[in-house]
Amino acid sequence: MNTHTIVTDMHQNILKIREDTGGQNRAVSDASTLKHHRINIDRCLDSKQVSDLDYRGFQWLIVSSMLGESPPPPPRACFGRGELIERIVRLAENLTPIALIGTGGIGKTSTALTVLHDNRIKRRFGDNRRFIRCDQFPASRAHFLHRLSKVIGAGIENPEDLTPLRSFLSSKEILIVLDNAESILDLQGTSAQGIYAVVEELGQFNNICLCITSRTSTVPPDCKTLDVPTLSMEAARDTFCRIYEYDRFSNPVNKILEQLDFHPLSITPLATVAQRNKWDVHRLNREWERRRTGLLHTPHSKSLAATIELSLASPVFKQLGPDARGLLGVVAFFPQGVYENNINWLLPTIPDIANIFDTFCVLSLTYRNNGFVTMLAPLQDHLQPEDPKSSKLLSMAKESYFTRLSVDIYPDRPGFEEARWIVSEDMNVEHLLNVFTTIDANSDDVWDACANFVGHLHWHKPRLIVLGPKIEGLPDDHRSKPECLFELSQMLDCVGNCVERKQLLTCALKLYRERGDNHKVAKTLVYLADAYRRLGFYKEGVELAGEALRIYERVDDTLGQARCLNNLAWLLYSDKQLNAAEAAACRAIDLLPENGEQFLACKCRRALSQIYRRKGNSEKATSHLEAALKIASSFNWHDRSFFIRYDLAELSFDEGAFDDAHASIERAKSHTTGRPYLLGLAMCLQGRFWRRQRRFGEARSETLCAAEVFEKLGAVRDLETCKDLLRKIDSEQNE
């Protein structure tokens, strides 16, 4: 056979292959044809029938016939991934192995394909850009090697390992994307170890850039791991608008995108459903409120559910045991997820729970956020229990929370500091109670827990809650209503809402009177008297405090008497009856034990300091404040420390010591952690100080900030104080 015949034969074969495959450069499927060409080349070379130039031509023809598979086309749009793509391109140019990790539908494949078709990548790797979908063949080493050989165009039919492919792999720079690699790298799979070793070796070639996309972080250690995040709001809008045109600043749609956590796979089907049904924005919003992620199950695509269930079908997940799905349901139920520091007491019967939660994160079903294990909103909607009452593990978590809430807390008693766990988990507990007060409204345990929860918040994180209207809406004969009302009133006091506090206490007092509970009647009278004081009704407050004192004296409750006398002292002080106020405060201190009840002692000391300040005895006022501060500091009571620092600032200002006054108010601000109302009080006081020094710009700025805080909290009286101060500032500034 002469050279011309060989060349013609090879050309015809190449043309036939390309014709059969639509003109694409795909690998030669007929191994015998390739073998025939190689035999002919060797024969011609041995018989000196071809020149070196002809031989290089033969080599080119063989390589041309084995160009392998071209990658799929890039996505039409890949919004919001510019920085990530740029980083991947730079790594690929340096031939650094890369792993793109993220939950299903987050956009790993779209990102990888965009990189494959990037102009810089094309210039660097040319046609040697390969893409392998690892979920499209059985997870075995043999199938992976066969697929690898075919995609790269090596022409080795069934390699047993990388040995016969090494010379080919080493001959050029190649970018290989292993997409959905979790399907072959799952270490619990039967062939996973063998495949993992092959993939790890691929990443060690110094001329190959390996790019892995995976839901799990089980990737070779040499890979530079990049977490693929959710989209930005802007990118989410772009993704949605590509399918469904709407006003980009439509609040209902933007709110839905936020509730989807800007998850690409959730945004696309939602836009598709809205577009197909020709819904306007208002109809889309109504359907979303009614069906939530049920909208994402379109007739032609159930991709959200499918991608979640695919993760749950993995061998790694199945190895976690029968409780794994239920645990995911618990994580999905709570808006914050599950706080890792508390999982052992929250779910005490689950062995090795920390390892299970680690595996959830490895599988990208969950992620860690500020100490919590949580998940994206679309996954939450899919995985949370349809019937919370029937979930065994959720019921366990509920009982654990309720047990923790049942502890009676008071600042100077054991267990107070331990109860600070509520600061981190308040949203979870509130959601739990909001659900169960709806679906299990007749349970006394649920409403007892509700009262306890509000009490915990009152001491550790006072704020407005969604449970308020439910509590007020309880029937008057409900066993838990007066206690819930009382605790809610205490919390409203801490956010400055005195009007509603008075209304709740009035209702609670009526219910306690009807039930003949003298201790609760007296206790409620004491706090109702204080509510009247805060609203400026001193005479009415003194009458209520007097009634409470008589009850406490009748039942011989000395501690109750001391609490009542402390509030009475504040009422008399506010009514400018200073001698009577002093007598009440001193009598309260005398009733207290020498050791114990330090919280009440601290409050009494502060009351005396205010009385002596108004009497003009700054020395005694300072002495009592310093004694109170010593107590508060030893117990780390931030709210008490705030008020004492606040009073010290006023004392310094009275004496014209402006620098000391400003220093005290700054120290007071350091104790406002998590308490906007206290910060508002501090800013309002700062505004008063700046006004007296005729620094009107600073005075106005501080007072406006305080007013915004009080308006949000419904602190009407404090808001009016700020408005009055602003009027004075404006008037004096214009003089």
URRA-V614215 format. One record per pair of residues at least 12 apart in sequence whose ideal C-beta (glycine too) atoms are under 7 Angstrom apart, sorted by the first residue. I is the first residue (numbers start at 0). J is the second residue. D is the distance in Angstrom with one decimal. If there is no record, write none. Layout:
i j d
I J D
I J D
This chain:
i j d
0 39 6.2
1 48 6.5
2 43 6.4
2 48 5.9
2 49 5.3
2 53 5.7
5 39 5.0
5 43 6.2
9 36 5.6
9 60 5.0
12 32 5.7
13 60 6.7
13 63 6.4
13 64 5.1
16 64 6.6
23 69 6.2
24 66 3.6
24 69 6.4
25 68 5.8
26 65 5.6
26 67 5.4
26 68 7.0
26 149 5.2
26 152 4.7
26 154 6.4
27 64 5.1
27 65 6.0
27 154 6.2
30 156 5.0
33 154 5.5
36 61 6.3
40 57 4.9
65 152 4.0
65 154 4.9
66 126 6.1
66 152 5.2
67 129 6.4
67 150 5.6
67 151 4.9
67 152 2.9
68 129 6.9
68 150 4.8
70 112 6.9
70 115 4.8
70 128 5.4
70 129 6.7
70 130 3.9
71 112 6.2
71 130 6.0
73 112 5.0
73 113 5.3
73 116 4.0
74 109 4.5
74 112 6.0
74 113 6.4
76 241 5.5
77 109 5.1
77 110 6.6
77 113 4.5
78 230 6.8
78 234 4.1
78 237 4.1
78 238 5.1
79 230 4.6
79 231 5.2
79 233 6.9
79 234 2.4
80 106 6.8
80 110 5.3
80 113 6.8
83 110 6.3
83 225 6.9
83 227 6.9
84 110 6.4
84 113 5.7
84 114 5.8
84 117 6.9
86 225 6.9
87 114 5.0
87 225 6.9
88 114 6.0
88 117 5.5
88 119 5.6
88 120 6.1
90 223 5.7
91 114 6.7
91 120 6.1
91 174 6.0
91 208 4.7
91 210 6.9
92 119 6.7
92 123 5.8
94 205 6.7
94 206 6.8
94 207 7.0
94 208 4.7
95 208 6.9
95 223 5.4
96 202 4.0
96 208 7.0
96 209 4.6
96 219 6.7
96 221 5.2
96 222 4.4
96 223 6.6
97 210 4.6
97 211 7.0
97 222 6.1
97 223 5.3
97 225 6.6
98 211 4.5
98 213 6.4
98 218 4.1
98 222 3.9
98 224 4.7
98 225 7.0
99 111 6.3
99 211 7.0
99 212 4.6
99 225 5.5
99 227 5.4
100 213 5.9
100 216 5.3
100 224 5.8
100 226 5.4
100 227 6.8
100 363 6.5
101 226 6.2
101 227 3.6
101 363 5.7
102 214 6.3
102 363 4.1
102 364 6.8
102 375 6.2
102 378 7.0
103 214 5.8
103 264 6.9
103 306 3.3
103 307 6.4
103 309 6.6
103 310 6.0
104 262 6.3
104 263 6.2
104 264 2.4
104 265 6.9
104 302 6.8
104 303 6.6
104 306 5.1
105 227 4.9
105 229 6.8
105 262 6.8
105 263 6.4
106 227 5.9
106 263 4.6
107 212 3.9
107 227 5.2
108 178 5.5
108 212 5.9
110 227 6.3
111 176 5.0
111 178 6.3
111 210 5.9
111 212 5.3
115 128 5.1
115 130 6.3
115 174 6.9
115 176 6.3
120 174 6.5
123 172 7.0
124 172 5.8
124 173 6.7
124 174 4.7
127 171 5.5
127 172 6.4
127 173 4.5
127 174 6.8
128 174 4.9
129 150 5.1
129 151 5.5
129 173 6.5
129 174 6.9
129 175 4.6
129 176 6.8
130 176 4.7
130 178 6.5
131 146 6.0
131 147 6.8
131 150 5.4
131 175 6.9
131 176 6.8
131 177 5.4
131 178 6.6
132 178 5.1
132 179 6.3
133 177 5.6
133 178 6.2
133 179 5.0
133 180 5.1
133 182 5.0
133 183 4.7
134 179 4.3
134 182 4.2
138 182 5.9
138 183 4.8
138 188 5.3
138 190 5.9
138 194 6.9
139 190 4.5
140 190 5.2
140 193 3.9
140 194 5.2
140 197 6.4
143 183 6.0
143 194 5.2
143 197 6.4
144 158 4.8
144 160 7.0
144 197 6.7
145 157 5.8
148 164 6.1
151 173 6.7
153 167 4.4
161 197 6.1
161 200 5.8
168 204 5.8
168 207 6.4
169 204 6.7
169 206 6.3
171 206 6.9
172 206 5.0
173 206 7.0
173 207 5.0
174 208 4.7
174 210 6.7
175 201 6.8
175 207 6.3
175 209 5.5
176 210 4.6
177 198 6.8
177 209 7.0
177 211 4.9
178 212 5.0
179 212 6.5
180 211 4.6
180 212 6.4
180 213 4.4
181 213 4.5
181 214 4.7
181 215 4.5
181 313 6.7
184 198 6.7
184 213 6.7
184 217 5.2
184 218 6.7
185 217 7.0
185 313 5.3
185 314 5.2
185 315 5.3
186 217 5.7
186 315 6.8
187 314 3.6
187 315 4.8
187 318 5.0
188 314 5.0
198 219 6.1
199 219 4.2
202 219 5.0
202 221 5.3
202 222 6.5
203 221 6.9
214 310 5.8
214 362 6.0
214 363 4.4
215 315 7.0
215 361 5.2
215 362 5.3
215 363 6.5
216 361 5.2
217 361 6.6
229 260 5.4
229 261 4.3
229 262 5.7
229 375 6.9
230 261 4.1
230 263 6.1
231 261 6.9
232 253 7.0
232 256 6.8
232 261 6.7
235 256 4.5
235 261 4.3
235 266 5.8
236 256 6.9
238 263 6.1
238 266 5.0
238 267 6.6
239 252 7.0
239 256 6.5
239 266 5.4
239 270 4.7
242 267 6.8
242 270 3.8
242 271 5.7
242 274 5.4
243 270 4.1
243 273 4.7
243 274 4.5
245 280 5.6
249 280 5.1
251 280 5.5
251 284 3.9
252 280 5.8
252 283 6.9
255 287 5.2
258 376 5.8
259 376 5.9
259 377 5.8
260 375 4.5
260 376 4.3
260 377 6.8
262 375 5.4
262 377 5.1
264 302 6.0
264 303 5.9
264 306 6.5
265 292 6.9
265 295 5.7
265 303 5.9
265 377 4.3
268 295 4.6
268 297 5.2
268 300 5.8
268 302 6.7
268 303 6.7
269 294 5.9
269 295 5.9
271 297 6.0
272 294 5.4
272 297 5.6
291 380 5.3
292 377 5.5
292 380 3.9
292 381 6.2
303 377 6.0
303 381 6.9
304 381 6.3
307 378 6.1
307 381 5.3
310 362 5.6
310 364 5.8
311 324 6.8
313 362 6.8
315 358 6.4
315 362 6.4
316 362 6.1
319 355 5.4
319 358 6.0
322 349 6.0
322 392 6.6
323 355 6.5
325 390 6.5
325 391 6.4
325 392 4.2
326 349 7.0
326 355 6.2
326 392 6.1
327 359 6.8
327 364 6.4
327 382 5.0
328 382 5.8
328 383 5.8
328 384 4.7
328 390 5.8
328 392 6.9
328 393 6.6
329 392 5.1
329 393 5.4
329 396 5.6
330 365 5.9
330 372 6.0
330 373 6.6
330 374 6.0
331 374 6.2
331 378 6.7
331 379 4.3
331 382 4.0
331 383 3.8
332 383 4.8
332 384 6.3
332 387 6.6
332 393 5.8
333 427 4.3
333 430 6.4
334 426 5.4
334 427 6.6
334 430 5.2
335 371 5.1
335 373 6.4
335 424 6.9
335 426 5.2
335 427 5.0
336 371 4.1
336 372 5.1
336 373 2.8
336 374 6.7
337 371 6.5
337 372 5.2
338 370 5.8
338 371 5.4
338 423 5.8
338 424 5.6
339 356 6.8
339 370 6.0
339 372 5.9
340 370 6.4
341 420 6.5
342 356 6.8
344 399 6.0
345 396 5.3
345 399 4.9
346 392 6.4
346 395 5.9
346 396 6.1
348 395 6.8
356 372 5.1
359 372 6.7
360 372 6.9
364 378 6.8
370 423 6.9
387 434 5.8
387 438 6.6
388 438 6.2
388 439 6.5
397 431 6.1
397 435 6.9
400 428 5.7
400 431 6.3
401 444 6.3
401 448 4.5
403 420 6.9
404 448 5.2
404 451 3.9
404 452 5.5
404 455 6.3
405 451 5.9
406 418 6.3
408 455 6.7
408 458 6.0
409 598 6.8
410 598 4.2
410 634 6.4
410 636 5.9
411 596 6.7
411 597 4.4
411 598 4.6
411 634 6.3
418 455 5.7
418 459 6.5
419 459 5.4
421 455 4.3
421 456 6.5
421 459 5.3
421 460 6.4
422 459 5.4
422 460 5.0
422 673 6.9
425 456 6.2
425 460 5.6
428 452 5.5
429 464 5.9
429 465 6.6
429 466 6.6
432 445 6.9
432 448 6.4
432 449 5.2
432 452 6.0
432 466 6.1
433 465 5.8
433 466 6.2
436 449 6.3
436 469 5.6
443 478 6.0
443 479 6.5
446 479 3.6
446 483 6.5
447 479 5.9
449 466 6.2
449 470 7.0
449 483 5.8
450 479 5.9
450 482 4.5
450 483 4.6
450 486 5.0
453 483 6.8
453 486 4.0
453 487 5.4
453 490 5.7
454 486 4.6
456 490 5.7
457 486 6.4
457 489 4.5
457 490 4.2
457 493 6.1
460 673 5.7
461 490 5.0
461 493 3.4
461 494 5.5
461 674 6.5
462 494 6.7
463 494 6.6
467 487 6.1
470 483 4.4
470 484 6.4
470 487 5.6
475 510 6.2
480 510 6.3
481 507 4.5
481 510 4.0
481 511 5.4
484 503 4.8
484 506 5.6
484 507 4.1
485 507 4.7
485 523 6.2
487 503 5.7
488 500 4.7
488 503 4.0
488 504 4.8
488 507 6.9
488 526 6.9
491 503 6.9
493 676 6.5
494 676 4.8
494 712 4.5
494 714 6.6
495 676 4.9
495 709 6.3
495 712 5.6
495 714 2.9
495 717 5.1
496 712 6.4
496 713 4.4
496 714 5.9
497 530 5.9
497 533 4.3
497 534 5.3
497 716 5.7
498 715 5.9
500 530 5.1
501 527 6.9
501 530 4.2
501 531 6.9
501 534 6.4
504 523 5.8
504 526 5.8
504 527 4.3
504 530 5.8
505 527 6.7
507 523 5.4
508 520 6.6
508 523 4.6
508 524 6.7
508 527 6.1
511 523 5.8
517 550 5.7
517 554 6.3
520 550 6.6
521 547 4.6
521 550 4.0
521 551 5.5
521 559 6.0
524 543 5.0
524 546 5.6
524 547 3.7
525 544 6.5
525 547 4.8
525 562 5.9
525 563 5.0
525 566 5.3
527 543 5.4
528 540 4.3
528 543 4.0
528 544 4.0
528 547 6.8
528 566 5.6
528 570 6.4
529 566 5.0
531 543 6.6
532 569 6.1
532 570 4.9
532 573 5.5
533 716 6.8
534 716 6.7
537 570 5.6
537 573 5.5
537 574 3.9
540 570 4.7
541 567 6.8
541 570 5.2
541 571 7.0
544 563 5.8
544 566 5.6
544 567 4.4
544 570 6.1
547 563 4.8
548 560 6.2
548 563 4.7
548 564 7.0
548 567 7.0
551 563 5.8
557 590 5.0
558 596 6.7
560 590 5.7
561 587 4.5
561 590 4.1
561 591 5.4
561 599 6.1
562 599 6.2
564 583 4.8
564 586 5.4
564 587 3.8
565 584 6.7
565 587 4.7
565 599 6.5
565 602 5.6
565 603 5.1
565 606 6.1
567 583 4.7
568 580 4.7
568 583 4.0
568 584 3.9
568 587 6.7
568 606 4.7
569 606 5.6
571 583 6.1
572 606 6.8
572 609 5.9
572 610 5.3
577 610 5.6
577 613 6.0
577 614 5.7
580 610 5.1
581 607 6.9
581 610 5.1
584 603 5.4
584 606 4.7
584 607 4.8
584 610 6.6
587 603 5.0
588 600 6.7
588 603 5.0
597 630 5.1
597 634 6.7
600 630 6.4
601 627 4.8
601 630 4.4
601 631 5.6
601 639 5.4
604 623 4.6
604 626 5.1
604 627 3.8
605 624 6.9
605 627 5.0
605 642 6.4
605 643 6.3
605 646 6.5
607 623 4.6
608 620 4.5
608 623 4.0
608 624 4.5
608 646 6.0
609 646 6.7
611 623 6.8
612 650 6.1
617 650 6.0
617 654 6.5
620 650 6.0
621 650 6.2
624 643 5.5
624 646 5.6
624 647 5.7
627 643 5.2
628 640 6.7
628 643 4.7
631 643 6.1
637 670 4.3
637 672 6.0
638 674 6.9
638 677 6.8
640 670 4.6
641 667 5.2
641 670 4.0
641 671 6.1
641 677 5.1
644 663 5.3
644 666 5.0
644 667 3.6
644 670 6.7
645 667 4.9
645 680 6.8
645 681 6.9
645 684 6.5
647 663 4.5
648 660 4.8
648 663 3.7
648 664 4.4
648 667 6.4
648 684 6.5
651 663 5.9
652 688 6.0
657 692 6.4
660 688 5.9
661 688 6.5
664 681 5.8
664 684 5.8
664 685 5.5
667 681 5.3
668 681 4.9
675 708 5.1
675 712 6.5
676 708 7.0
676 712 5.8
676 714 6.4
678 708 6.4
679 705 4.6
679 708 3.5
679 709 5.3
679 717 6.6
682 701 4.6
682 704 5.0
682 705 3.9
683 702 6.2
683 705 4.0
683 717 7.0
683 720 6.6
683 721 5.7
683 724 7.0
685 701 4.5
686 698 4.8
686 701 4.0
686 702 3.6
686 705 6.5
686 724 5.9
687 724 6.4
689 701 6.4
690 724 6.9
690 727 6.7
690 728 5.3
695 728 5.5
695 731 7.0
695 732 4.3
698 728 5.1
699 725 6.7
699 728 5.3
702 721 5.3
702 724 5.2
702 725 5.4
702 728 6.8
705 721 5.2
706 718 6.0
706 721 4.0
706 722 6.7
709 721 6.3
